[in-house]
């Protein structure tokens, strides 16, 4: 028989090893999802529960969603949602406090709805919040030990410490990912910025060489945009650019790349499409009813250059599609009658 002192020493070594592994997980995880799954796997190893879950909290509605569910009945729980304050997990999320429930039949906070969904019978629960200093963003919940023993206060303390580790790591990854996104995304239109354009075009050049397929680009410039800012103000100008970005996104495929080149200019890269296949996309943009509304309300237009590329240099491709856009702009101006009133002029004169 082991002495209490030996048992305590053994438990201490387990904890030390566990937290060493958690530390390695935190420093090596590249995504929040990877981190969560690694931590939850280790929790399952230490506690051996019949079922364990991680729920994330919607900051607006307060609802909890099962993003990871492991063990008995887990498949039925995945993606299920608890309303604000529902069940023991809901209580933990609302109060930001850890909980042990030794017998759920004697606890008014327990809600049997998830048992009915999963076919599982909950007897005891241990749960802790995932939280930062300012908010609770999730809950880790363990159900029923496989050996039938009750969860202890020591278990709760250990699980709370694990949750603190996980919360710190998740917050760190969140901010790192947010910084990466802000570095490559235009804050106004939520499109990619020009930083990613050249690498994407270069990849398409290499793919074009491998597969013998062309690809095409659209260069879009907003005509008379300066008049919008000068007449209605920059807030209106920003809204016009956001709506144009939405028009462009609605006209292309998921595999296509779109970025705000700068100011009132946009670039779209269309993999595996020759020029003839791209022209209908250009027409779809120009026939969009929202675009028609913008031309009437603000007198803007869109000049769209089209260029088919294959084994070109990336910089030359951009220059070519830019030239094509300028030719499209000049063609539009030349074809306008000199006395044709624009919608902008009508709005200014009050006609």
CORMO-V808685 format. One record per residue. N is the residue number from 0. RES is the residue in one small letter. PSI is psi in radians with two decimals (none if undefined). D_CENTER is the distance of its C-alpha to the mean C-alpha in Angstrom with 2 decimals. Layout:
N:RES:PSI:D_CENTER  N:RES:PSI:D_CENTER
//
This chain:
0:x:2.35:54.03  1:x:2.50:51.58  2:x:2.84:52.37  3:x:-0.62:49.95  4:x:-0.73:49.73  5:x:-0.72:48.79  6:x:-0.74:46.22  7:x:-0.71:44.63  8:x:-0.71:44.65  9:x:-0.78:43.03  10:x:-0.67:40.26  11:x:-0.70:39.75  12:x:-0.66:39.34  13:x:-0.81:36.76  14:x:-0.77:34.75  15:x:-0.78:35.12  16:x:-0.73:34.02  17:x:-0.84:31.05  18:x:-0.48:29.80  19:x:-0.74:30.49  20:x:-0.72:28.21  21:x:-0.73:25.47  22:x:-0.74:25.89  23:x:-0.70:25.58  24:x:-0.77:22.42  25:x:-0.76:20.82  26:x:-0.40:21.95  27:x:-0.33:21.09  28:x:2.33:17.63  29:x:-0.37:15.10  30:x:2.79:11.94  31:x:-0.72:11.52  32:x:-0.76:12.04  33:x:-0.73:15.10  34:x:-0.84:16.44  35:x:-0.80:16.33  36:x:-0.67:18.06  37:x:-0.78:20.63  38:x:-0.75:21.51  39:x:-0.59:21.87  40:x:-0.72:24.06  41:x:-0.63:26.27  42:x:-0.76:26.58  43:x:-0.63:27.85  44:x:-0.75:30.35  45:x:-0.77:31.75  46:x:-0.41:32.09  47:x:0.94:32.62  48:x:2.82:31.50  49:x:-0.52:31.86  50:x:2.45:28.30  51:x:2.56:25.41  52:x:2.73:21.94  53:x:2.23:18.89  54:x:2.37:17.52  55:x:2.52:14.59  56:x:2.30:15.50  57:x:2.09:14.08  58:x:-0.42:15.12  59:x:-0.88:16.50  60:x:-0.36:18.31  61:x:0.02:19.09  62:x:2.63:18.54  63:x:2.37:17.99  64:x:2.33:16.32  65:x:1.82:17.64  66:x:-0.46:14.85  67:x:2.23:17.69  68:x:2.21:21.25  69:x:2.55:24.08  70:x:-2.79:27.77  71:x:2.25:29.93  72:x:0.21:28.34  73:x:-0.68:24.80  74:x:-0.62:23.91  75:x:-0.38:24.76  76:x:-0.48:22.62  77:x:2.15:19.28  78:x:-0.15:16.89  79:x:2.69:19.72  80:x:2.41:19.39  81:x:2.39:21.89  82:x:2.88:22.77  83:x:2.19:23.07  84:x:0.04:25.84  85:x:2.29:26.54  86:x:-3.03:28.31  87:x:-0.73:28.63  88:x:-0.69:24.90  89:x:-0.68:24.54  90:x:-0.74:27.43  91:x:-0.76:25.99  92:x:-0.67:22.73  93:x:-0.61:24.88  94:x:-0.28:27.42  95:x:0.50:25.51  96:x:2.55:28.43  97:x:2.74:29.05  98:x:2.46:31.31  99:x:2.24:33.78  100:x:1.86:35.16  101:x:-0.59:38.13  102:x:1.87:39.05  103:x:-0.41:36.61  104:x:-0.28:39.61  105:x:0.21:40.76  106:x:2.07:37.55  107:x:-0.29:36.79  108:x:-0.34:33.08  109:x:2.39:32.68  110:x:2.18:31.38  111:x:0.07:32.40  112:x:-0.72:29.93  113:x:-0.54:27.74  114:x:-0.71:30.99  115:x:-0.58:32.00  116:x:-0.75:28.77  117:x:-0.30:28.98  118:x:0.20:32.77  119:x:2.65:32.62  120:x:1.90:35.09  121:x:2.29:33.80  122:x:-0.81:36.59  123:x:2.70:35.12  124:x:2.47:31.78  125:x:2.29:30.51  126:x:2.56:27.24  127:x:2.64:25.62  128:x:2.57:22.84  129:x:2.00:19.91  130:x:2.67:20.24  131:x:-2.98:20.32  132:x:-0.42:23.15  133:x:-0.40:21.60  134:x:2.79:19.82  135:x:2.18:19.45  136:x:0.06:15.99  137:x:3.09:17.34  138:x:2.37:20.57  139:x:2.25:22.16  140:x:2.27:25.02  141:x:2.41:27.87  142:x:2.24:30.41  143:x:1.95:34.02  144:x:2.45:35.29  145:x:-0.59:36.57  146:x:0.04:39.93  147:x:-0.12:40.39  148:x:2.76:40.62  149:x:2.64:39.10  150:x:2.54:36.29  151:x:2.97:37.87  152:x:-0.55:37.25  153:x:-0.73:36.86  154:x:-0.75:34.06  155:x:-0.75:32.35  156:x:-0.76:32.80  157:x:-0.77:31.51  158:x:-0.65:28.42  159:x:-0.69:27.72  160:x:-0.72:28.01  161:x:-0.77:25.61  162:x:-0.65:23.05  163:x:-0.77:23.66  164:x:-0.87:23.09  165:x:-0.71:19.81  166:x:-0.74:18.61  167:x:-0.78:19.67  168:x:-0.72:17.98  169:x:-0.71:14.60  170:x:-0.71:14.92  171:x:-0.82:15.96  172:x:-0.67:13.11  173:x:-0.81:10.60  174:x:-0.61:12.76  175:x:-0.80:13.25  176:x:-0.65:9.67  177:x:-0.68:9.56  178:x:-0.72:12.92  179:x:-0.73:12.10  180:x:-0.73:9.52  181:x:-0.47:12.24  182:x:-0.33:14.80  183:x:0.02:13.63  184:x:2.37:12.26  185:x:2.13:14.86  186:x:-0.45:14.42  187:x:-0.92:16.53  188:x:-0.22:15.32  189:x:0.24:11.67  190:x:2.92:13.11  191:x:2.69:13.63  192:x:3.08:16.70  193:x:-0.26:19.94  194:x:-0.59:19.40  195:x:-0.16:17.66  196:x:-0.92:20.16  197:x:-0.80:23.16  198:x:-0.66:21.58  199:x:-0.78:20.16  200:x:-0.71:23.62  201:x:-0.69:25.37  202:x:-0.66:23.58  203:x:-0.61:24.64  204:x:-0.81:28.15  205:x:-0.70:28.39  206:x:-0.64:27.21  207:x:-0.70:29.67  208:x:-0.71:32.43  209:x:-0.78:31.72  210:x:-0.16:31.47  211:x:0.46:33.73  212:x:2.52:31.31  213:x:3.00:30.81  214:x:2.82:27.66  215:x:2.82:27.57  216:x:2.59:26.14  217:x:2.33:26.18  218:x:2.07:26.78  219:x:2.27:26.48  220:x:2.39:28.31  221:x:2.02:28.69  222:x:2.46:32.44  223:x:0.50:34.04  224:x:-0.59:30.84  225:x:-0.61:32.88  226:x:-0.57:35.01  227:x:-0.87:32.08  228:x:-0.74:31.40  229:x:-0.58:35.16  230:x:-0.78:35.96  231:x:-0.16:33.13  232:x:2.86:31.39  233:x:-0.48:28.20  234:x:-0.74:26.09  235:x:-0.71:27.18  236:x:-0.72:26.58  237:x:-0.73:22.95  238:x:-0.68:22.56  239:x:-0.77:24.34  240:x:-0.68:22.01  241:x:-0.72:18.90  242:x:-0.63:20.77  243:x:-0.72:21.87  244:x:-0.72:18.37  245:x:-0.68:17.60  246:x:-0.81:20.91  247:x:-0.75:20.17  248:x:-0.64:16.82  249:x:-0.28:18.75  250:x:-0.16:21.49  251:x:3.06:19.87  252:x:2.95:18.57  253:x:-0.52:15.23  254:x:-0.19:16.92  255:x:2.69:17.97  256:x:2.29:16.85  257:x:2.37:17.03  258:x:2.74:17.34  259:x:1.99:19.15  260:x:-0.55:22.22  261:x:2.49:23.48  262:x:-2.06:25.12  263:x:0.56:25.57  264:x:2.48:25.01  265:x:2.65:22.34  266:x:2.37:22.37  267:x:2.29:21.25  268:x:2.25:21.87  269:x:1.69:22.81  270:x:2.47:23.43  271:x:0.28:26.63  272:x:2.26:27.88  273:x:2.97:31.31  274:x:-0.71:32.29  275:x:-0.58:33.90  276:x:-0.33:30.73  277:x:-0.51:28.76  278:x:-0.69:31.32  279:x:-0.53:30.35  280:x:-0.73:26.76  281:x:-0.76:28.45  282:x:-0.64:30.56  283:x:-0.66:27.69  284:x:-0.83:26.16  285:x:-0.38:29.58  286:x:0.02:30.36  287:x:2.28:27.25  288:x:-0.50:28.73  289:x:-0.66:26.34  290:x:-0.74:27.62  291:x:-0.71:31.15  292:x:-0.72:30.57  293:x:-0.67:29.43  294:x:-0.66:32.49  295:x:-0.75:34.77  296:x:-0.64:33.39  297:x:-0.04:32.96  298:x:0.31:34.95  299:x:2.94:32.22  300:x:3.04:32.06  301:x:2.18:30.00  302:x:2.23:31.64  303:x:2.01:29.97  304:x:2.48:31.16  305:x:2.31:30.84  306:x:2.26:31.45  307:x:2.21:31.72  308:x:2.79:31.23  309:x:-1.42:32.21  310:x:0.55:33.59  311:x:2.96:33.42  312:x:2.46:32.49  313:x:-0.76:29.00  314:x:-0.66:30.54  315:x:-0.60:33.19  316:x:-0.81:30.72  317:x:-0.73:29.04  318:x:-0.70:32.54  319:x:-0.80:33.70  320:x:-0.53:30.99  321:x:-0.75:31.49  322:x:-0.74:35.22  323:x:-0.65:34.67  324:x:-0.72:32.65  325:x:-0.69:35.53  326:x:-0.68:38.03  327:x:-0.70:36.19  328:x:-0.78:36.30  329:x:-0.66:40.02  330:x:-0.69:40.78  331:x:-0.76:39.29  332:x:-0.75:41.33  333:x:-0.52:44.51  334:x:-0.06:44.29  335:x:2.24:44.02  336:x:2.53:47.47  337:x:-0.58:48.62  338:x:0.19:49.28  339:x:2.01:46.06  340:x:2.40:44.60  341:x:2.82:40.85  342:x:-0.55:38.81  343:x:-0.79:38.29  344:x:-0.69:42.05  345:x:-0.73:42.58  346:x:-0.68:40.19  347:x:-0.71:41.91  348:x:-0.19:45.37  349:x:0.26:44.56  350:x:none:45.72
//
